[in-house]
């Protein structure tokens, strides 16, 4: 089973911590790391915007990805949240733990 790291950004540390805790508790993700603050520059509604954000990195499986994306969207305050998934490779024991944790 393919494992993934899914990343989203949130506007506050509290929102990122809450999202991480909920998604792990509900087994959408095996674990989550909150990193920040970071300073983002992006185009939105025809303007260049800047804001302080926090990354939330979530580990899951391809089989759980659609459910995780839906859970992020349902809880996120942004109209269009960043949700990016990249494949993970590495320790077989760690990847197996991700599969067992979300299974």
MOPAC internal coordinates of N, CA, C and O (Angstrom, degrees):
PM7 1SCF
backbone

  N    0.0000 0     0.00 0     0.00 0    0    0    0
  C    1.4616 1     0.00 0     0.00 0    1    0    0
  C    1.5230 1   108.86 1     0.00 0    2    1    0
  O    1.2310 1   120.48 1   -46.36 1    3    2    1
  N    1.3181 1   116.69 1   133.64 1    3    2    1
  C    1.4524 1   121.39 1  -177.53 1    5    3    2
  C    1.5219 1   111.05 1   -78.61 1    6    5    3
  O    1.2310 1   120.87 1   -48.00 1    7    6    5
  N    1.3313 1   115.94 1   132.00 1    7    6    5
  C    1.4631 1   121.84 1   176.30 1    9    7    6
  C    1.5197 1   109.38 1  -100.19 1   10    9    7
  O    1.2310 1   121.40 1   -29.28 1   11   10    9
  N    1.3286 1   114.92 1   150.72 1   11   10    9
  C    1.4569 1   122.01 1  -175.94 1   13   11   10
  C    1.5130 1   110.54 1  -135.39 1   14   13   11
  O    1.2310 1   121.09 1   -25.71 1   15   14   13
  N    1.3329 1   115.52 1   154.29 1   15   14   13
  C    1.4532 1   121.10 1   165.39 1   17   15   14
  C    1.5183 1   106.83 1  -108.35 1   18   17   15
  O    1.2310 1   120.75 1   -56.13 1   19   18   17
  N    1.3109 1   116.18 1   123.87 1   19   18   17
  C    1.4594 1   122.93 1   179.60 1   21   19   18
  C    1.5201 1   107.50 1  -108.82 1   22   21   19
  O    1.2310 1   120.90 1   -49.55 1   23   22   21
  N    1.3256 1   115.88 1   130.45 1   23   22   21
  C    1.4594 1   121.03 1  -177.61 1   25   23   22
  C    1.5195 1   109.55 1  -119.76 1   26   25   23
  O    1.2310 1   121.69 1   -41.48 1   27   26   25
  N    1.3266 1   114.37 1   138.52 1   27   26   25
  C    1.4530 1   121.19 1   171.03 1   29   27   26
  C    1.5230 1   107.46 1  -138.63 1   30   29   27
  O    1.2310 1   120.37 1   -18.25 1   31   30   29
  N    1.3192 1   116.90 1   161.75 1   31   30   29
  C    1.4589 1   121.40 1   176.22 1   33   31   30
  C    1.5090 1   109.25 1  -118.63 1   34   33   31
  O    1.2310 1   121.36 1   -32.81 1   35   34   33
  N    1.3303 1   114.99 1   147.19 1   35   34   33
  C    1.4603 1   121.05 1   179.39 1   37   35   34
  C    1.5161 1   109.54 1  -133.60 1   38   37   35
  O    1.2310 1   120.69 1   -20.74 1   39   38   37
  N    1.3176 1   116.28 1   159.26 1   39   38   37
  C    1.4559 1   122.04 1  -173.21 1   41   39   38
  C    1.5064 1   116.32 1   -78.17 1   42   41   39
  O    1.2310 1   119.64 1   161.86 1   43   42   41
  N    1.3359 1   118.30 1   -18.14 1   43   42   41
  C    1.4698 1   120.86 1   179.90 1   45   43   42
  C    1.5242 1   110.43 1  -139.92 1   46   45   43
  O    1.2310 1   121.04 1   -23.64 1   47   46   45
  N    1.3169 1   115.61 1   156.36 1   47   46   45
  C    1.4679 1   121.08 1   176.08 1   49   47   46
  C    1.5269 1   109.61 1   -61.81 1   50   49   47
  O    1.2310 1   120.32 1   138.56 1   51   50   49
  N    1.3169 1   116.99 1   -41.44 1   51   50   49
  C    1.4595 1   120.94 1  -178.92 1   53   51   50
  C    1.5260 1   111.30 1   -61.28 1   54   53   51
  O    1.2310 1   120.17 1   137.06 1   55   54   53
  N    1.3160 1   117.28 1   -42.94 1   55   54   53
  C    1.4693 1   120.70 1   179.07 1   57   55   54
  C    1.5202 1   110.73 1   -65.03 1   58   57   55
  O    1.2310 1   120.02 1   138.93 1   59   58   57
  N    1.3323 1   117.56 1   -41.07 1   59   58   57
  C    1.4690 1   121.18 1   179.19 1   61   59   58
  C    1.5274 1   110.78 1   -66.08 1   62   61   59
  O    1.2310 1   120.19 1   136.29 1   63   62   61
  N    1.3297 1   117.24 1   -43.71 1   63   62   61
  C    1.4731 1   120.74 1   178.78 1   65   63   62
  C    1.5281 1   111.04 1   -63.14 1   66   65   63
  O    1.2310 1   120.47 1   138.10 1   67   66   65
  N    1.3272 1   116.71 1   -41.90 1   67   66   65
  C    1.4656 1   120.88 1  -179.71 1   69   67   66
  C    1.5334 1   110.40 1   -64.67 1   70   69   67
  O    1.2310 1   120.25 1   134.14 1   71   70   69
  N    1.3352 1   117.12 1   -45.86 1   71   70   69
  C    1.4566 1   120.88 1   179.03 1   73   71   70
  C    1.5271 1   110.29 1   -60.83 1   74   73   71
  O    1.2310 1   120.21 1   134.13 1   75   74   73
  N    1.3272 1   117.21 1   -45.87 1   75   74   73
  C    1.4664 1   121.25 1   179.51 1   77   75   74
  C    1.5205 1   110.83 1   -57.50 1   78   77   75
  O    1.2310 1   120.34 1   132.00 1   79   78   77
  N    1.3143 1   116.96 1   -48.00 1   79   78   77
  C    1.4743 1   121.09 1  -177.65 1   81   79   78
  C    1.5299 1   111.39 1   -63.81 1   82   81   79
  O    1.2310 1   120.19 1   136.43 1   83   82   81
  N    1.3163 1   117.25 1   -43.57 1   83   82   81
  C    1.4651 1   120.56 1  -178.36 1   85   83   82
  C    1.5240 1   111.66 1   -65.81 1   86   85   83
  O    1.2310 1   120.20 1   136.12 1   87   86   85
  N    1.3307 1   117.22 1   -43.88 1   87   86   85
  C    1.4614 1   120.32 1  -175.92 1   89   87   86
  C    1.5262 1   112.00 1   -70.44 1   90   89   87
  O    1.2310 1   120.12 1   146.78 1   91   90   89
  N    1.3176 1   117.37 1   -33.22 1   91   90   89
  C    1.4720 1   120.24 1   175.03 1   93   91   90
  C    1.5284 1   109.76 1   -72.65 1   94   93   91
  O    1.2310 1   119.95 1   135.53 1   95   94   93
  N    1.3303 1   117.69 1   -44.47 1   95   94   93
  C    1.4722 1   120.96 1  -179.80 1   97   95   94
  C    1.5265 1   111.57 1   -59.16 1   98   97   95
  O    1.2310 1   120.39 1   144.21 1   99   98   97
  N    1.3394 1   116.86 1   -35.79 1   99   98   97
  C    1.4645 1   121.38 1  -178.44 1  101   99   98
  C    1.5256 1   112.90 1   -91.12 1  102  101   99
  O    1.2310 1   120.10 1  -171.84 1  103  102  101
  N    1.3251 1   117.42 1     8.16 1  103  102  101
  C    1.4664 1   125.40 1   174.35 1  105  103  102
  C    1.5264 1   114.46 1    64.59 1  106  105  103
  O    1.2310 1   120.54 1  -156.26 1  107  106  105
  N    1.3327 1   116.57 1    23.74 1  107  106  105
  C    1.4585 1   119.94 1   170.37 1  109  107  106
  C    1.5277 1   109.45 1   -75.20 1  110  109  107
  O    1.2310 1   120.66 1   151.51 1  111  110  109
  N    1.3346 1   116.35 1   -28.49 1  111  110  109
  C    1.4604 1   122.77 1  -179.98 1  113  111  110
  C    1.5238 1   108.69 1  -135.82 1  114  113  111
  O    1.2310 1   121.18 1   -31.65 1  115  114  113
  N    1.3371 1   115.35 1   148.35 1  115  114  113
  C    1.4628 1   120.68 1   177.65 1  117  115  114
  C    1.5246 1   110.83 1   -77.39 1  118  117  115
  O    1.2310 1   120.61 1   144.83 1  119  118  117
  N    1.3287 1   116.45 1   -35.17 1  119  118  117
  C    1.4593 1   121.42 1   179.38 1  121  119  118
  C    1.5205 1   108.31 1  -158.74 1  122  121  119
  O    1.2310 1   121.44 1   -12.33 1  123  122  121
  N    1.3143 1   114.84 1   167.67 1  123  122  121
  C    1.4592 1   120.71 1   179.35 1  125  123  122
  C    1.5188 1   108.95 1  -147.66 1  126  125  123
  O    1.2310 1   121.22 1   -37.67 1  127  126  125
  N    1.3105 1   115.27 1   142.33 1  127  126  125
  C    1.4565 1   121.17 1   172.61 1  129  127  126
  C    1.5242 1   108.39 1  -120.46 1  130  129  127
  O    1.2310 1   121.37 1   -44.35 1  131  130  129
  N    1.3196 1   114.98 1   135.65 1  131  130  129
  C    1.4615 1   121.80 1   176.62 1  133  131  130
  C    1.5262 1   106.99 1  -107.26 1  134  133  131
  O    1.2310 1   120.94 1   -52.39 1  135  134  133
  N    1.3262 1   115.81 1   127.61 1  135  134  133
  C    1.4595 1   122.45 1  -175.95 1  137  135  134
  C    1.5179 1   109.00 1  -130.58 1  138  137  135
  O    1.2310 1   120.62 1   -43.73 1  139  138  137
  N    1.3156 1   116.42 1   136.27 1  139  138  137
  C    1.4524 1   119.55 1   175.89 1  141  139  138
  C    1.5074 1   111.07 1   158.96 1  142  141  139
  O    1.2310 1   120.88 1     7.07 1  143  142  141
  N    1.2869 1   115.93 1  -172.93 1  143  142  141
  C    1.4666 1   125.78 1     1.74 1  145  143  142
  C    1.5218 1   111.84 1   -76.14 1  146  145  143
  O    1.2310 1   121.65 1   -21.60 1  147  146  145
  N    1.3235 1   114.44 1   158.40 1  147  146  145
  C    1.4450 1   121.83 1   172.23 1  149  147  146
  C    1.5159 1   107.41 1  -128.08 1  150  149  147
  O    1.2310 1   121.19 1   -21.06 1  151  150  149
  N    1.2965 1   115.32 1   158.94 1  151  150  149
  C    1.4604 1   120.71 1  -177.81 1  153  151  150
  C    1.5206 1   108.31 1  -111.46 1  154  153  151
  O    1.2310 1   120.98 1   -63.88 1  155  154  153
  N    1.3146 1   115.73 1   116.12 1  155  154  153
  C    1.4633 1   122.17 1  -175.25 1  157  155  154
  C    1.5222 1   110.84 1  -103.71 1  158  157  155
  O    1.2310 1   121.22 1   -38.43 1  159  158  157
  N    1.3207 1   115.28 1   141.57 1  159  158  157
  C    1.4603 1   123.14 1   172.60 1  161  159  158
  C    1.5162 1   106.39 1  -124.82 1  162  161  159
  O    1.2310 1   120.25 1   -51.69 1  163  162  161
  N    1.3314 1   117.13 1   128.31 1  163  162  161
  C    1.4567 1   120.75 1  -174.17 1  165  163  162
  C    1.5233 1   110.17 1  -155.75 1  166  165  163
  O    1.2310 1   121.27 1   -19.92 1  167  166  165
  N    1.3262 1   115.17 1   160.08 1  167  166  165
  C    1.4538 1   120.87 1   176.97 1  169  167  166
  C    1.5255 1   108.05 1   -94.75 1  170  169  167
  O    1.2310 1   120.47 1   -51.06 1  171  170  169
  N    1.3220 1   116.71 1   128.94 1  171  170  169
  C    1.4597 1   121.33 1   178.30 1  173  171  170
  C    1.5148 1   108.49 1  -146.58 1  174  173  171
  O    1.2310 1   120.90 1   -50.97 1  175  174  173
  N    1.3168 1   115.89 1   129.03 1  175  174  173
  C    1.4650 1   122.65 1   177.83 1  177  175  174
  C    1.5287 1   111.36 1    54.16 1  178  177  175
  O    1.2310 1   120.96 1  -139.99 1  179  178  177
  N    1.3533 1   115.76 1    40.01 1  179  178  177
  C    1.4454 1   120.56 1   174.99 1  181  179  178
  C    1.5191 1   115.68 1    80.76 1  182  181  179
  O    1.2310 1   120.28 1  -175.21 1  183  182  181
  N    1.3342 1   117.07 1     4.79 1  183  182  181
  C    1.4676 1   120.86 1  -179.22 1  185  183  182
  C    1.5192 1   110.28 1  -127.20 1  186  185  183
  O    1.2310 1   121.02 1   -24.66 1  187  186  185
  N    1.3148 1   115.65 1   155.34 1  187  186  185
  C    1.4591 1   120.58 1   172.53 1  189  187  186
  C    1.5223 1   107.40 1   -87.69 1  190  189  187
  O    1.2310 1   121.18 1   -57.05 1  191  190  189
  N    1.3173 1   115.35 1   122.95 1  191  190  189
  C    1.4660 1   122.50 1  -177.80 1  193  191  190
  C    1.5171 1   109.64 1  -113.39 1  194  193  191
  O    1.2310 1   120.83 1   -22.16 1  195  194  193
  N    1.3144 1   116.03 1   157.84 1  195  194  193
  C    1.4654 1   122.85 1   173.88 1  197  195  194
  C    1.5114 1   108.24 1  -136.07 1  198  197  195
  O    1.2310 1   121.49 1   -39.00 1  199  198  197
  N    1.3293 1   114.76 1   141.00 1  199  198  197
  C    1.4606 1   118.05 1   178.30 1  201  199  198
  C    1.5182 1   110.44 1  -156.51 1  202  201  199
  O    1.2310 1   121.26 1   -18.91 1  203  202  201
  N    1.3128 1   115.20 1   161.09 1  203  202  201
  C    1.4582 1   121.89 1   172.24 1  205  203  202
  C    1.5162 1   107.52 1   -90.89 1  206  205  203
  O    1.2310 1   120.76 1   -47.37 1  207  206  205
  N    1.3336 1   116.16 1   132.63 1  207  206  205
  C    1.4590 1   120.85 1  -178.52 1  209  207  206
  C    1.5257 1   109.65 1  -138.31 1  210  209  207
  O    1.2310 1   121.80 1    -8.96 1  211  210  209
  N    1.3261 1   114.16 1   171.04 1  211  210  209
  C    1.4627 1   123.21 1   177.29 1  213  211  210
  C    1.5172 1   108.20 1  -127.97 1  214  213  211
  O    1.2310 1   120.46 1   -48.40 1  215  214  213
  N    1.3375 1   116.73 1   131.60 1  215  214  213
  C    1.4589 1   121.67 1   174.55 1  217  215  214
  C    1.5189 1   110.22 1   -78.58 1  218  217  215
  O    1.2310 1   120.80 1   -37.82 1  219  218  217
  N    1.2887 1   116.08 1   142.18 1  219  218  217
  C    1.4592 1   122.69 1   168.56 1  221  219  218
  C    1.5260 1   106.38 1  -124.35 1  222  221  219
  O    1.2310 1   120.59 1   -68.71 1  223  222  221
  N    1.3454 1   116.48 1   111.29 1  223  222  221
  C    1.4635 1   123.33 1   179.22 1  225  223  222
  C    1.5267 1   108.18 1   -99.48 1  226  225  223
  O    1.2310 1   120.27 1   -55.99 1  227  226  225
  N    1.3111 1   117.10 1   124.01 1  227  226  225
  C    1.4668 1   123.04 1  -175.37 1  229  227  226
  C    1.5201 1   109.81 1  -120.51 1  230  229  227
  O    1.2310 1   120.01 1   -43.19 1  231  230  229
  N    1.3367 1   117.59 1   136.81 1  231  230  229
  C    1.4680 1   121.87 1   177.34 1  233  231  230
  C    1.5192 1   108.65 1  -103.34 1  234  233  231
  O    1.2310 1   120.86 1   -50.94 1  235  234  233
  N    1.3439 1   115.96 1   129.06 1  235  234  233
  C    1.4567 1   121.46 1  -178.24 1  237  235  234
  C    1.5261 1   109.52 1  -151.35 1  238  237  235
  O    1.2310 1   120.77 1    11.30 1  239  238  237
  N    1.3245 1   116.14 1  -168.70 1  239  238  237
  C    1.4621 1   121.62 1   177.91 1  241  239  238
  C    1.5278 1   109.88 1  -117.36 1  242  241  239
  O    1.2310 1   120.91 1   -18.91 1  243  242  241
  N    1.3171 1   115.87 1   161.09 1  243  242  241
  C    1.4673 1   120.76 1   176.83 1  245  243  242
  C    1.5304 1   109.86 1   -57.11 1  246  245  243
  O    1.2310 1   120.24 1   141.70 1  247  246  245
  N    1.3386 1   117.15 1   -38.30 1  247  246  245
  C    1.4702 1   121.35 1  -178.88 1  249  247  246
  C    1.5252 1   112.33 1   -63.98 1  250  249  247
  O    1.2310 1   119.81 1   151.99 1  251  250  249
  N    1.3343 1   117.97 1   -28.01 1  251  250  249
  C    1.4703 1   121.68 1  -178.82 1  253  251  250
  C    1.5262 1   112.86 1   -97.68 1  254  253  251
  O    1.2310 1   120.01 1   177.96 1  255  254  253
  N    1.3372 1   117.59 1    -2.04 1  255  254  253
  C    1.4588 1   120.73 1  -172.42 1  257  255  254
  C    1.5217 1   113.16 1   -59.97 1  258  257  255
  O    1.2310 1   119.40 1   131.05 1  259  258  257
  N    1.3067 1   118.75 1   -48.95 1  259  258  257
  C    1.4724 1   120.20 1  -177.99 1  261  259  258
  C    1.5246 1   111.44 1   -60.48 1  262  261  259
  O    1.2310 1   120.48 1   139.41 1  263  262  261
  N    1.3371 1   116.69 1   -40.59 1  263  262  261
  C    1.4684 1   120.13 1   178.23 1  265  263  262
  C    1.5251 1   110.97 1   -66.45 1  266  265  263
  O    1.2310 1   120.29 1   139.87 1  267  266  265
  N    1.3384 1   117.05 1   -40.13 1  267  266  265
  C    1.4639 1   120.77 1   178.56 1  269  267  266
  C    1.5214 1   110.65 1   -63.70 1  270  269  267
  O    1.2310 1   120.44 1   134.91 1  271  270  269
  N    1.3290 1   116.76 1   -45.09 1  271  270  269
  C    1.4676 1   120.07 1   178.44 1  273  271  270
  C    1.5254 1   110.79 1   -59.52 1  274  273  271
  O    1.2310 1   120.23 1   135.49 1  275  274  273
  N    1.3185 1   117.16 1   -44.51 1  275  274  273
  C    1.4692 1   120.52 1   178.62 1  277  275  274
  C    1.5232 1   111.11 1   -62.21 1  278  277  275
  O    1.2310 1   120.30 1   139.94 1  279  278  277
  N    1.3273 1   117.03 1   -40.06 1  279  278  277
  C    1.4679 1   121.33 1   179.67 1  281  279  278
  C    1.5254 1   110.98 1   -66.65 1  282  281  279
  O    1.2310 1   120.10 1   140.04 1  283  282  281
  N    1.3229 1   117.42 1   -39.96 1  283  282  281
  C    1.4709 1   120.19 1   176.98 1  285  283  282
  C    1.5255 1   109.77 1   -63.26 1  286  285  283
  O    1.2310 1   120.53 1   131.26 1  287  286  285
  N    1.3205 1   116.59 1   -48.74 1  287  286  285
  C    1.4788 1   120.18 1  -178.64 1  289  287  286
  C    1.5295 1   111.80 1   -60.00 1  290  289  287
  O    1.2310 1   120.43 1   140.66 1  291  290  289
  N    1.3227 1   116.79 1   -39.34 1  291  290  289
  C    1.4673 1   120.59 1  -178.16 1  293  291  290
  C    1.5275 1   112.20 1   -66.75 1  294  293  291
  O    1.2310 1   120.25 1   153.72 1  295  294  293
  N    1.3360 1   117.13 1   -26.28 1  295  294  293
  C    1.4619 1   121.52 1  -174.98 1  297  295  294
  C    1.5248 1   113.59 1  -104.89 1  298  297  295
  O    1.2310 1   119.71 1   168.20 1  299  298  297
  N    1.3035 1   118.16 1   -11.80 1  299  298  297
  C    1.4662 1   122.15 1  -170.01 1  301  299  298
  C    1.5193 1   111.16 1   -84.11 1  302  301  299
  O    1.2310 1   120.82 1   -36.20 1  303  302  301
  N    1.3210 1   116.03 1   143.80 1  303  302  301
  C    1.4668 1   120.19 1  -179.70 1  305  303  302
  C    1.5272 1   112.60 1   -86.11 1  306  305  303
  O    1.2310 1   119.33 1   164.18 1  307  306  305
  N    1.3408 1   118.89 1   -15.82 1  307  306  305
  C    1.4579 1   120.83 1  -178.22 1  309  307  306
  C    1.5307 1   110.38 1   -79.37 1  310  309  307
  O    1.2310 1   121.11 1   -34.95 1  311  310  309
  N    1.3170 1   115.47 1   145.05 1  311  310  309
  C    1.4657 1   120.75 1   175.23 1  313  311  310
  C    1.5330 1   110.67 1   -62.43 1  314  313  311
  O    1.2310 1   120.76 1   140.16 1  315  314  313
  N    1.3274 1   116.16 1   -39.84 1  315  314  313
  C    1.4634 1   122.13 1   179.36 1  317  315  314
  C    1.5299 1   108.47 1  -133.34 1  318  317  315
  O    1.2310 1   120.23 1   -94.50 1  319  318  317
  N    1.3326 1   117.17 1    85.50 1  319  318  317
  C    1.4705 1   118.82 1  -178.27 1  321  319  318
  C    1.5284 1   111.67 1   -72.30 1  322  321  319
  O    1.2310 1   121.51 1   -34.06 1  323  322  321
  N    1.3281 1   114.71 1   145.94 1  323  322  321
  C    1.4614 1   120.09 1   170.05 1  325  323  322
  C    1.5248 1   107.46 1   -67.53 1  326  325  323
  O    1.2310 1   120.53 1   -54.61 1  327  326  325
  N    1.3161 1   116.59 1   125.39 1  327  326  325
  C    1.4654 1   122.25 1   173.03 1  329  327  326
  C    1.5250 1   105.66 1  -138.57 1  330  329  327
  O    1.2310 1   120.81 1   -73.96 1  331  330  329
  N    1.3280 1   116.06 1   106.04 1  331  330  329
  C    1.4587 1   122.55 1  -175.96 1  333  331  330
  C    1.5189 1   108.28 1  -123.75 1  334  333  331
  O    1.2310 1   120.37 1   -48.87 1  335  334  333
  N    1.3260 1   116.91 1   131.13 1  335  334  333
  C    1.4684 1   121.79 1   179.06 1  337  335  334
  C    1.5215 1   109.49 1  -118.05 1  338  337  335
  O    1.2310 1   120.98 1   -47.86 1  339  338  337
  N    1.3359 1   115.73 1   132.14 1  339  338  337
  C    1.4591 1   121.39 1   176.67 1  341  339  338
  C    1.5245 1   108.78 1  -129.05 1  342  341  339
  O    1.2310 1   120.41 1   -35.27 1  343  342  341
  N    1.3346 1   116.82 1   144.73 1  343  342  341
  C    1.4698 1   120.17 1  -179.72 1  345  343  342
  C    1.5225 1   111.56 1   -66.47 1  346  345  343
  O    1.2310 1   121.11 1   -32.34 1  347  346  345
  N    1.3249 1   115.49 1   147.66 1  347  346  345
  C    1.4634 1   122.24 1   176.26 1  349  347  346
  C    1.5145 1   109.68 1  -110.50 1  350  349  347
  O    1.2310 1   121.15 1   -38.61 1  351  350  349
  N    1.2993 1   115.41 1   141.39 1  351  350  349
  C    1.4546 1   122.26 1   172.45 1  353  351  350
  C    1.5136 1   106.11 1  -134.89 1  354  353  351
  O    1.2310 1   120.42 1   -28.50 1  355  354  353
  N    1.3112 1   116.81 1   151.50 1  355  354  353
  C    1.4609 1   118.46 1   179.29 1  357  355  354
  C    1.5069 1   111.55 1   157.20 1  358  357  355
  O    1.2310 1   121.04 1    35.62 1  359  358  357
  N    1.3049 1   115.61 1  -144.38 1  359  358  357
  C    1.4563 1   122.92 1  -177.60 1  361  359  358
  C    1.5259 1   110.62 1   -57.66 1  362  361  359
  O    1.2310 1   120.80 1   -57.45 1  363  362  361
  N    1.3288 1   116.07 1   122.55 1  363  362  361
  C    1.4704 1   120.82 1   178.74 1  365  363  362
  C    1.5310 1   111.04 1   -59.54 1  366  365  363
  O    1.2310 1   120.25 1   142.04 1  367  366  365
  N    1.3204 1   117.12 1   -37.96 1  367  366  365
  C    1.4682 1   120.70 1   179.09 1  369  367  366
  C    1.5260 1   110.93 1   -62.80 1  370  369  367
  O    1.2310 1   120.61 1   136.49 1  371  370  369
  N    1.3265 1   116.45 1   -43.51 1  371  370  369
  C    1.4653 1   120.72 1   179.53 1  373  371  370
  C    1.5197 1   110.83 1   -65.95 1  374  373  371
  O    1.2310 1   120.15 1   135.04 1  375  374  373
  N    1.3169 1   117.32 1   -44.96 1  375  374  373
  C    1.4671 1   120.54 1   179.66 1  377  375  374
  C    1.5200 1   111.44 1   -63.68 1  378  377  375
  O    1.2310 1   119.98 1   142.19 1  379  378  377
  N    1.3190 1   117.65 1   -37.81 1  379  378  377
  C    1.4624 1   121.54 1   176.37 1  381  379  378
  C    1.5356 1   109.74 1   -63.88 1  382  381  379
  O    1.2310 1   120.42 1   140.28 1  383  382  381
  N    1.3343 1   116.80 1   -39.72 1  383  382  381
  C    1.4616 1   120.62 1   178.30 1  385  383  382
  C    1.5350 1   110.63 1   -61.61 1  386  385  383
  O    1.2310 1   119.73 1   140.45 1  387  386  385
  N    1.3365 1   118.12 1   -39.55 1  387  386  385
  C    1.4610 1   120.88 1   176.78 1  389  387  386
  C    1.5366 1   109.43 1   -60.17 1  390  389  387
  O    1.2310 1   120.68 1   131.51 1  391  390  389
  N    1.3251 1   116.31 1   -48.49 1  391  390  389
  C    1.4689 1   121.04 1  -179.31 1  393  391  390
  C    1.5220 1   110.63 1   -58.60 1  394  393  391
  O    1.2310 1   120.30 1   133.61 1  395  394  393
  N    1.3236 1   117.03 1   -46.39 1  395  394  393
  C    1.4800 1   120.62 1  -179.03 1  397  395  394
  C    1.5246 1   111.58 1   -66.23 1  398  397  395
  O    1.2310 1   120.24 1   145.64 1  399  398  397
  N    1.3354 1   117.14 1   -34.36 1  399  398  397
  C    1.4623 1   120.90 1  -176.24 1  401  399  398
  C    1.5193 1   113.91 1   -72.18 1  402  401  399
  O    1.2310 1   120.26 1   149.92 1  403  402  401
  N    1.3207 1   117.10 1   -30.08 1  403  402  401
  C    1.4606 1   119.77 1  -178.97 1  405  403  402
  C    1.5199 1   112.44 1  -102.59 1  406  405  403
  O    1.2310 1   120.46 1   173.25 1  407  406  405
  N    1.3370 1   116.73 1    -6.75 1  407  406  405
  C    1.4681 1   122.08 1  -173.35 1  409  407  406
  C    1.4928 1   116.33 1   -71.51 1  410  409  407
  O    1.2310 1   120.10 1   180.00 1  411  410  409

